[in-house]
């Protein structure tokens, strides 16, 4: 998951534009918006540079990103003691 900071994303129309742009690149992507923080968390198999360029072309320049590693859902295998 990558969280993008998009300061210009301030309304429902902006949200719809971001959603349309991302899903146009990757129809299987999932998005989670935090409108007060003006961020969107995206899970996608597409390249980050391509995603940022597409968002910029749509009028929403990304000013920051946060790359998050996926955590295994079943941590018992990771924490298993010998």
VOGU-3710 file (C-alpha; in Angstrom, 3 decimals, decimal comma):
1> xxxxxxxxxx> 0,000/0,000/0,000  1,187/3,486/-0,808  -0,290/6,603/0,770  -0,168/9,685/-1,422  -0,430/13,246/-0,095  -2,460/15,308/-2,560  -2,962/18,795/-1,049  -5,196/19,994/-3,907  -7,697/17,149/-3,308  -10,309/19,100/-1,391
11> xxxxxxxxxx> -13,770/18,056/-2,594  -15,886/15,218/-3,933  -15,064/16,142/-7,525  -11,340/15,917/-6,752  -11,883/12,542/-5,095  -13,795/11,280/-8,139  -11,008/12,443/-10,457  -8,345/10,651/-8,399  -10,493/7,507/-8,269  -11,138/7,558/-12,031
21> xxxxxxxxxx> -7,440/8,117/-12,760  -6,220/5,298/-10,525  -8,856/2,812/-11,652  -8,114/3,740/-15,265  -4,536/2,569/-14,715  -5,428/-0,435/-12,577  -9,066/-1,557/-12,431  -8,171/-3,939/-9,568  -6,706/-1,157/-7,381  -8,242/-0,371/-4,013
31> xxxxxxxxxx> -8,369/3,155/-2,656  -8,968/4,504/0,834  -9,441/8,263/1,130  -8,788/10,530/4,114  -10,247/13,768/2,817  -9,475/15,941/5,892  -5,800/14,892/5,624  -5,965/15,088/1,816  -4,411/11,670/1,372  -5,329/8,492/-0,444
41> xxxxxxxxxx> -3,962/5,025/0,312  -3,711/2,906/-2,828  -3,069/-0,797/-3,213  -2,040/-1,414/-6,811  0,352/-3,456/-8,857  1,177/-0,460/-11,047  4,471/1,414/-10,886  4,566/4,352/-8,454  6,133/6,739/-10,996  3,377/5,941/-13,491
51> xxxxxxxxxx> 0,711/6,498/-10,824  2,206/9,850/-9,820  2,470/10,982/-13,459  -1,146/10,030/-14,173  -2,374/11,886/-11,090  -0,365/14,950/-12,094  -1,794/14,797/-15,631  -5,266/14,704/-14,058  -4,486/17,917/-12,162  -3,543/16,430/-8,797
61> xxxxxxxxxx> 0,162/16,618/-8,155  1,422/14,295/-5,447  3,600/16,139/-2,938  4,481/13,215/-0,730  4,212/9,470/-0,439  4,441/6,902/2,303  5,361/3,387/1,250  4,073/0,809/3,703  5,241/-2,788/3,822  2,503/-5,332/3,933
71> xxxxxxxxxx> 2,312/-7,180/7,228  1,433/-10,872/7,122  -2,105/-11,517/8,339  -0,990/-14,689/10,087  1,871/-13,553/12,281  1,946/-16,844/14,147  4,214/-18,318/11,472  6,609/-15,415/11,909  6,566/-15,563/15,700  6,814/-19,343/15,919
81> xx> 9,261/-20,483/18,584  11,445/-23,569/18,133
//
